Amino acid sequence: MRIVSWNVNGIRAVHRKGLFVPFLEALSPDVICLQEVKAEEHQSELMLEGYDQYWHPAQKKGYSGTAIFSKHPVLAVTTGLPAQLVKKHGLSEDSFGNPNDEGRVITAEYDDFYLVTVYTPNAKGDLSRLLLRHAKWDPAFRDYLRQLKKKKPVAVCGDLNVAHTEDDLANPKANVGKAGFTTEERHGLNQLIDTGFVDSFRMFTQGNGHYTWWSNFSGARARNVGWRIDYFLVSDDLAPRIAAAEIHPEIMGSDHCPVSIVLQR
């Protein structure tokens, strides 16, 4: 079972470029998890034969949003974070809007595991959303995954908007303290891993040079001056079933590239 995650930065834009079908042909995913779809289902022109589609768009038009397309039967789908966790962590509107209305989380329940895809709020260049991210979003999301993990194994994928270690970005020293590489954001990911999750890519590949996002400026992608901010984290009880975890920088269409795992059933 190959599961692929991709921040498409606008699914309609990728489709108009003629690059979504080549992505499907190249990777042959059984399940597709998308972030930043920037559309509602009725706005998508994609006709994906054999996939059931589950969408969680943002209330704001053309912004954020997630989706899961699955060839495998899904028992149930939930969107967003549970209301009790939103209340517990005070996860409410800030100057940019309400993260609970931005279509950031969608969960598919399969017979033997949960699959969660997430588009984590960006701290912003001036770090004006870092407090919401670190003090509210990360703890609420971590609690949510912990709750799921008590019931079944969990795979969580998506754009986490953080480079975990110095190996996960091309210029770590120049970016210390900047959005995506602050102590707070990295601590949040460390805490998630400490609750019993494994970075699947690092099960198979070590070292730097492996990135999933590149700036659109200065030919960053061609020079591979990038960041690894898209992940597949799996609960420790699911990790033994991961047969492969890869990054696919050859797939074009977005400023991010897809990442994937192969899960043995």
Summary of the structure (lengths in Angstrom):
residues: 265
radius of gyration: 17.0
end to end distance: 7.0
largest distance: 46.6
contacts: 895
relative contact order: 0.16
helix: 27%
strand: 26%
